[in-house]
């Protein structure tokens, strides 16, 4: 699945890699923000400003996905699960586990950690929006921060859809596993 990966860096012992398909997503996000979203909501800025906002929004999303996946990996490591690393690809990101969680509790905590971290990050970006406005930063700066606050809520909510292997599917599986004490049944 991830043959065409580029190693970017290590973060607290987790190798972060980028699948080359992610470049397609980065270009599409930058373009859609620069040509559609930001001009619609923040009228009257220069074309160059919209492109810088689009690029900053794409980089911010990239960092947000790493943050989200890092917390999955952190909880896994906390409970002794070996992790291969974090890979970003066209559909987002994935924490690569070497083994399944040993209990429903660990599965639940690992699964919920990502969406909760996205909600926390959304709150941080919202505080930065308020701060940027209070010190009269350019509208382009607060615009990107607003986008990042909103996109992190979207990331959290989307990942909580109860469909496996999304985080919500893993949360549901952990609850079913805990109720029936049968991982195979819960997975089906």
Order of alpha helices (4+ residues) and beta strands (2+ residues): beta-beta-alpha-alpha-alpha-beta-beta-alpha-alpha-alpha-alpha
